[in-house]
Amino acid sequence: MKVGVIGTGTMGKPMARNLLKAGYPLYLYARHPEKVRDLEKEGARIVPSAADVGRESECIVLSLPFDPDVEEVMVGEKGILAAASPGMVVLDTTTGSSQAAEEMAGAAKQRGIGYLDAPVSGGYKGAIDAQLTFIVGGEEKDVEKAKPLMARLGSHAYRVGPVGAGRAVKALNQIIAALNTLTLCETVVLGKKLGISPETLFEVLSQCAANSYHLQTKLPQFIIPGKFDGGHRIEMMIKDLEIALQIAKEQKVARMFTALGTELYRAGASAGYASKDISAMSNYLGSLVGIDFSRP
């Protein structure tokens, strides 16, 4: 199967590399081709537009930051649908709104093209290690066609309903991920104020009821070394939480913790941490009491 990838950032690039390792003929469209020359050397073919990816590919993986980016590469003048053949499937791993996914699926269906909203969980490390979880909304026949790719890129894939359902479940996941990380960041700040190092907290809490996925990833990868580049950026988490808040508003469901968490992340972004991993909230919260995890 000839595969295309559009969106070669934090998540998309390691996914593209894993597809190359699996032996798939790979076509890439990147706004900044110079950033994927290494993938070209590994065997990928860089093409000049999303339409060219659509023309060459049987399945296309999208990994883009925002809904307007997906719309541009799907239905723009030089978008995928301008050249793709009927039967092709788009596996859209973008975290966006369910409504936008439904609109893209409708446009694709008119051309005989399948569309899956398939946001992923597992973070940057999961993308590198091909241990992502795909949360998929779409028709079963399209899921079946994309299954071999998801098996190469991740460890789990769940079809949770029609198009739009994948993004809805991802939004629920992000509520928990965001609030868990804030709890962890607040805790390590208090611990450091008490003279208890993040290393000690990691060792002890790993064996306690406080253990969690975020404790196991955010502490050793970011907080302990004091380096917050890479990972899931604060500005992207704000976007994710805004999607969750909109869903809750539409369903008339109270969202007190989610709303508070969103405002905290906005404060961190305004303080200069927008492009840092969400665990950099430890530094933002620490700055309120004179603590900086970036310094020894």
Buried (B, 14 or more C-beta within 10 A) or exposed (E): EBBBBBBBBBBBBBBBBBBBEBEBBBBBBBEEBEEBEEBBEEEBBBBEBBBBBBBBBBBBBBBBBBBEBBBBBBBBEBBBBBBBEEEBBBBBBBBBBBBBBBBBBEBBEEBEBBBBBBBBBBBBBBBBBBBBBBBBBBBEEBBEBBBBBBBBBBBBBEBBBBBBBBBBBBBEBBBEBBBBBBBBBBBBBBBBEEEBEBEEBBEEBBEEEEEBBBBEBBBBBBBBEBBBEBBBBBBBBBBBBBBBBBBBEEEEEEBEEBBEBBEBBBBBBEBEBBEBBBBBBBBBBBBEEEBEBEEE
